[in-house]
Amino acid sequence: MMQLNDTHPVLGIVELLRIFIDIEKLDEKEAWLIVTRCFGYTNHTVLPEALEKWPVELLGNLLPRHLEIIYLINLNWLQKVERKYPGNTDKLRALSIVQEEPKMILMAHLGIVGSAVVNGVAAIHSELIKTTLFKDFAEFFPTKFQNKTNGVTPRRWILCANPELASLYSTKLESDRWVIEM
């Protein structure tokens, strides 16, 4: 699984879908099924104002095919939302990948819709995004939102990835306390 570490790399969802549809000539639905099993999205903020929003005009000028694909993803997604919440325009608006005024692409929404799993950076953060920021998405996808604490500390990485260096540290420091006390 490819980890989308915040919203910066979320365009990878669209790029992989583009490759499958345009280059590999896969059926849209088959391609989307594969794409949504390839990514995990980690959200890093509980502040709505800190979430990336990309202007539609900018995307249209720089990456017109990607924008078309985002609109396709959003159309298919909103059709699912409509089936689950018939006639509920507030839900459609809240769950849309495309913000209408001003016209923006909500990258966190794209990350959620296009990923197999979603998590925060710590247990409390994962709980907060489920109960506040992305409550509507967590309601729609109750099993998609999980808790995983991402990352590896440098000391653990050294211990696991380079045992010879870890041994040298322990020898020179005359202790292996560096592993738990950095």
MIDO-851116 format. One record per residue (C-alpha): residue number from 1; chain; residue in three letters; z, y, x. Coordinates in steps of 0.25 Angstrom, whole numbers. Example, Ala and Ser with C-alpha at 12.3 -4.5 7.8 and 13.67 -1.06 7.14 Angstrom:
2
{num:1	cadena:A	residuo:ALA	z:31	y:-18	x:49}
{num:2	cadena:A	residuo:SER	z:29	y:-4	x:55}
// end
This chain:
182
{num:1	cadena:A	residuo:MET	z:0	y:0	x:0}
{num:2	cadena:A	residuo:MET	z:-3	y:14	x:5}
{num:3	cadena:A	residuo:GLN	z:8	y:24	x:4}
{num:4	cadena:A	residuo:LEU	z:5	y:38	x:-1}
{num:5	cadena:A	residuo:ASN	z:16	y:45	x:5}
{num:6	cadena:A	residuo:ASP	z:17	y:57	x:-5}
{num:7	cadena:A	residuo:THR	z:5	y:64	x:-11}
{num:8	cadena:A	residuo:HIS	z:-3	y:68	x:1}
{num:9	cadena:A	residuo:PRO	z:-10	y:54	x:3}
{num:10	cadena:A	residuo:VAL	z:-12	y:52	x:-12}
{num:11	cadena:A	residuo:LEU	z:-27	y:55	x:-12}
{num:12	cadena:A	residuo:GLY	z:-28	y:41	x:-5}
{num:13	cadena:A	residuo:ILE	z:-27	y:35	x:-19}
{num:14	cadena:A	residuo:VAL	z:-39	y:43	x:-23}
{num:15	cadena:A	residuo:GLU	z:-47	y:40	x:-10}
{num:16	cadena:A	residuo:LEU	z:-44	y:25	x:-11}
{num:17	cadena:A	residuo:LEU	z:-49	y:25	x:-25}
{num:18	cadena:A	residuo:ARG	z:-61	y:33	x:-21}
{num:19	cadena:A	residuo:ILE	z:-64	y:22	x:-10}
{num:20	cadena:A	residuo:PHE	z:-63	y:11	x:-20}
{num:21	cadena:A	residuo:ILE	z:-72	y:17	x:-30}
{num:22	cadena:A	residuo:ASP	z:-82	y:25	x:-22}
{num:23	cadena:A	residuo:ILE	z:-84	y:16	x:-10}
{num:24	cadena:A	residuo:GLU	z:-79	y:2	x:-13}
{num:25	cadena:A	residuo:LYS	z:-85	y:4	x:-28}
{num:26	cadena:A	residuo:LEU	z:-72	y:-2	x:-35}
{num:27	cadena:A	residuo:ASP	z:-70	y:0	x:-49}
{num:28	cadena:A	residuo:GLU	z:-61	y:12	x:-52}
{num:29	cadena:A	residuo:LYS	z:-51	y:3	x:-59}
{num:30	cadena:A	residuo:GLU	z:-51	y:-7	x:-48}
{num:31	cadena:A	residuo:ALA	z:-50	y:3	x:-37}
{num:32	cadena:A	residuo:TRP	z:-38	y:10	x:-44}
{num:33	cadena:A	residuo:LEU	z:-31	y:-3	x:-45}
{num:34	cadena:A	residuo:ILE	z:-32	y:-5	x:-30}
{num:35	cadena:A	residuo:VAL	z:-29	y:10	x:-27}
{num:36	cadena:A	residuo:THR	z:-16	y:10	x:-35}
{num:37	cadena:A	residuo:ARG	z:-11	y:-2	x:-28}
{num:38	cadena:A	residuo:CYS	z:-13	y:4	x:-14}
{num:39	cadena:A	residuo:PHE	z:-4	y:16	x:-14}
{num:40	cadena:A	residuo:GLY	z:10	y:19	x:-15}
{num:41	cadena:A	residuo:TYR	z:15	y:34	x:-17}
{num:42	cadena:A	residuo:THR	z:27	y:40	x:-12}
{num:43	cadena:A	residuo:ASN	z:31	y:53	x:-18}
{num:44	cadena:A	residuo:HIS	z:39	y:62	x:-8}
{num:45	cadena:A	residuo:THR	z:44	y:74	x:-18}
{num:46	cadena:A	residuo:VAL	z:51	y:75	x:-31}
{num:47	cadena:A	residuo:LEU	z:46	y:90	x:-32}
{num:48	cadena:A	residuo:PRO	z:34	y:91	x:-41}
{num:49	cadena:A	residuo:GLU	z:30	y:104	x:-34}
{num:50	cadena:A	residuo:ALA	z:29	y:96	x:-21}
{num:51	cadena:A	residuo:LEU	z:19	y:86	x:-26}
{num:52	cadena:A	residuo:GLU	z:4	y:88	x:-21}
{num:53	cadena:A	residuo:LYS	z:-6	y:93	x:-31}
{num:54	cadena:A	residuo:TRP	z:-20	y:94	x:-26}
{num:55	cadena:A	residuo:PRO	z:-29	y:104	x:-33}
{num:56	cadena:A	residuo:VAL	z:-41	y:98	x:-41}
{num:57	cadena:A	residuo:GLU	z:-50	y:108	x:-35}
{num:58	cadena:A	residuo:LEU	z:-47	y:105	x:-21}
{num:59	cadena:A	residuo:LEU	z:-48	y:90	x:-23}
{num:60	cadena:A	residuo:GLY	z:-61	y:92	x:-30}
{num:61	cadena:A	residuo:ASN	z:-67	y:100	x:-19}
{num:62	cadena:A	residuo:LEU	z:-62	y:91	x:-7}
{num:63	cadena:A	residuo:LEU	z:-62	y:77	x:-14}
{num:64	cadena:A	residuo:PRO	z:-70	y:77	x:-26}
{num:65	cadena:A	residuo:ARG	z:-71	y:62	x:-27}
{num:66	cadena:A	residuo:HIS	z:-56	y:61	x:-26}
{num:67	cadena:A	residuo:LEU	z:-54	y:71	x:-37}
{num:68	cadena:A	residuo:GLU	z:-63	y:63	x:-46}
{num:69	cadena:A	residuo:ILE	z:-55	y:50	x:-43}
{num:70	cadena:A	residuo:ILE	z:-42	y:57	x:-45}
{num:71	cadena:A	residuo:TYR	z:-47	y:61	x:-59}
{num:72	cadena:A	residuo:LEU	z:-51	y:47	x:-61}
{num:73	cadena:A	residuo:ILE	z:-38	y:42	x:-57}
{num:74	cadena:A	residuo:ASN	z:-31	y:52	x:-66}
{num:75	cadena:A	residuo:LEU	z:-40	y:49	x:-78}
{num:76	cadena:A	residuo:ASN	z:-37	y:34	x:-77}
{num:77	cadena:A	residuo:TRP	z:-22	y:37	x:-75}
{num:78	cadena:A	residuo:LEU	z:-21	y:47	x:-87}
{num:79	cadena:A	residuo:GLN	z:-28	y:36	x:-96}
{num:80	cadena:A	residuo:LYS	z:-16	y:27	x:-92}
{num:81	cadena:A	residuo:VAL	z:-6	y:38	x:-95}
{num:82	cadena:A	residuo:GLU	z:-13	y:41	x:-109}
{num:83	cadena:A	residuo:ARG	z:-12	y:26	x:-112}
{num:84	cadena:A	residuo:LYS	z:3	y:25	x:-109}
{num:85	cadena:A	residuo:TYR	z:6	y:39	x:-115}
{num:86	cadena:A	residuo:PRO	z:-5	y:42	x:-126}
{num:87	cadena:A	residuo:GLY	z:-6	y:56	x:-130}
{num:88	cadena:A	residuo:ASN	z:5	y:61	x:-120}
{num:89	cadena:A	residuo:THR	z:-2	y:72	x:-113}
{num:90	cadena:A	residuo:ASP	z:11	y:76	x:-106}
{num:91	cadena:A	residuo:LYS	z:11	y:62	x:-99}
{num:92	cadena:A	residuo:LEU	z:-4	y:64	x:-95}
{num:93	cadena:A	residuo:ARG	z:-1	y:77	x:-89}
{num:94	cadena:A	residuo:ALA	z:11	y:72	x:-82}
{num:95	cadena:A	residuo:LEU	z:4	y:60	x:-76}
{num:96	cadena:A	residuo:SER	z:-9	y:66	x:-73}
{num:97	cadena:A	residuo:ILE	z:-14	y:66	x:-58}
{num:98	cadena:A	residuo:VAL	z:-21	y:79	x:-62}
{num:99	cadena:A	residuo:GLN	z:-13	y:91	x:-65}
{num:100	cadena:A	residuo:GLU	z:-21	y:100	x:-74}
{num:101	cadena:A	residuo:GLU	z:-16	y:114	x:-72}
{num:102	cadena:A	residuo:PRO	z:-18	y:117	x:-61}
{num:103	cadena:A	residuo:LYS	z:-28	y:106	x:-58}
{num:104	cadena:A	residuo:MET	z:-21	y:97	x:-47}
{num:105	cadena:A	residuo:ILE	z:-21	y:83	x:-43}
{num:106	cadena:A	residuo:LEU	z:-6	y:78	x:-43}
{num:107	cadena:A	residuo:MET	z:-6	y:69	x:-31}
{num:108	cadena:A	residuo:ALA	z:8	y:63	x:-34}
{num:109	cadena:A	residuo:HIS	z:2	y:58	x:-47}
{num:110	cadena:A	residuo:LEU	z:-10	y:52	x:-41}
{num:111	cadena:A	residuo:GLY	z:-1	y:45	x:-31}
{num:112	cadena:A	residuo:ILE	z:7	y:39	x:-42}
{num:113	cadena:A	residuo:VAL	z:-4	y:35	x:-50}
{num:114	cadena:A	residuo:GLY	z:-12	y:29	x:-38}
{num:115	cadena:A	residuo:SER	z:-1	y:22	x:-32}
{num:116	cadena:A	residuo:ALA	z:6	y:8	x:-34}
{num:117	cadena:A	residuo:VAL	z:20	y:13	x:-31}
{num:118	cadena:A	residuo:VAL	z:27	y:27	x:-31}
{num:119	cadena:A	residuo:ASN	z:40	y:30	x:-23}
{num:120	cadena:A	residuo:GLY	z:48	y:42	x:-18}
{num:121	cadena:A	residuo:VAL	z:53	y:43	x:-4}
{num:122	cadena:A	residuo:ALA	z:67	y:38	x:-8}
{num:123	cadena:A	residuo:ALA	z:74	y:31	x:-19}
{num:124	cadena:A	residuo:ILE	z:79	y:44	x:-26}
{num:125	cadena:A	residuo:HIS	z:66	y:50	x:-24}
{num:126	cadena:A	residuo:SER	z:58	y:38	x:-30}
{num:127	cadena:A	residuo:GLU	z:68	y:39	x:-42}
{num:128	cadena:A	residuo:LEU	z:66	y:54	x:-44}
{num:129	cadena:A	residuo:ILE	z:51	y:53	x:-44}
{num:130	cadena:A	residuo:LYS	z:52	y:43	x:-55}
{num:131	cadena:A	residuo:THR	z:61	y:50	x:-63}
{num:132	cadena:A	residuo:THR	z:56	y:65	x:-61}
{num:133	cadena:A	residuo:LEU	z:43	y:68	x:-54}
{num:134	cadena:A	residuo:PHE	z:35	y:56	x:-58}
{num:135	cadena:A	residuo:LYS	z:43	y:52	x:-70}
{num:136	cadena:A	residuo:ASP	z:30	y:50	x:-79}
{num:137	cadena:A	residuo:PHE	z:23	y:42	x:-68}
{num:138	cadena:A	residuo:ALA	z:36	y:33	x:-66}
{num:139	cadena:A	residuo:GLU	z:36	y:31	x:-81}
{num:140	cadena:A	residuo:PHE	z:21	y:27	x:-81}
{num:141	cadena:A	residuo:PHE	z:23	y:18	x:-68}
{num:142	cadena:A	residuo:PRO	z:37	y:13	x:-69}
{num:143	cadena:A	residuo:THR	z:35	y:3	x:-58}
{num:144	cadena:A	residuo:LYS	z:27	y:12	x:-49}
{num:145	cadena:A	residuo:PHE	z:38	y:21	x:-45}
{num:146	cadena:A	residuo:GLN	z:47	y:14	x:-34}
{num:147	cadena:A	residuo:ASN	z:56	y:18	x:-23}
{num:148	cadena:A	residuo:LYS	z:52	y:15	x:-9}
{num:149	cadena:A	residuo:THR	z:58	y:23	x:3}
{num:150	cadena:A	residuo:ASN	z:46	y:26	x:12}
{num:151	cadena:A	residuo:GLY	z:46	y:27	x:27}
{num:152	cadena:A	residuo:VAL	z:52	y:21	x:39}
{num:153	cadena:A	residuo:THR	z:62	y:28	x:48}
{num:154	cadena:A	residuo:PRO	z:58	y:29	x:63}
{num:155	cadena:A	residuo:ARG	z:69	y:20	x:68}
{num:156	cadena:A	residuo:ARG	z:66	y:9	x:58}
{num:157	cadena:A	residuo:TRP	z:51	y:10	x:61}
{num:158	cadena:A	residuo:ILE	z:54	y:9	x:76}
{num:159	cadena:A	residuo:LEU	z:63	y:-3	x:74}
{num:160	cadena:A	residuo:CYS	z:52	y:-10	x:66}
{num:161	cadena:A	residuo:ALA	z:40	y:-6	x:72}
{num:162	cadena:A	residuo:ASN	z:43	y:-5	x:87}
{num:163	cadena:A	residuo:PRO	z:55	y:-15	x:90}
{num:164	cadena:A	residuo:GLU	z:53	y:-12	x:105}
{num:165	cadena:A	residuo:LEU	z:55	y:3	x:103}
{num:166	cadena:A	residuo:ALA	z:67	y:0	x:94}
{num:167	cadena:A	residuo:SER	z:73	y:-9	x:105}
{num:168	cadena:A	residuo:LEU	z:71	y:2	x:115}
{num:169	cadena:A	residuo:TYR	z:78	y:12	x:106}
{num:170	cadena:A	residuo:SER	z:90	y:3	x:104}
{num:171	cadena:A	residuo:THR	z:91	y:0	x:119}
{num:172	cadena:A	residuo:LYS	z:90	y:14	x:124}
{num:173	cadena:A	residuo:LEU	z:100	y:19	x:113}
{num:174	cadena:A	residuo:GLU	z:109	y:6	x:115}
{num:175	cadena:A	residuo:SER	z:109	y:4	x:100}
{num:176	cadena:A	residuo:ASP	z:101	y:1	x:88}
{num:177	cadena:A	residuo:ARG	z:108	y:12	x:80}
{num:178	cadena:A	residuo:TRP	z:95	y:20	x:81}
{num:179	cadena:A	residuo:VAL	z:89	y:12	x:70}
{num:180	cadena:A	residuo:ILE	z:99	y:16	x:60}
{num:181	cadena:A	residuo:GLU	z:104	y:30	x:66}
{num:182	cadena:A	residuo:MET	z:92	y:38	x:70}
// end
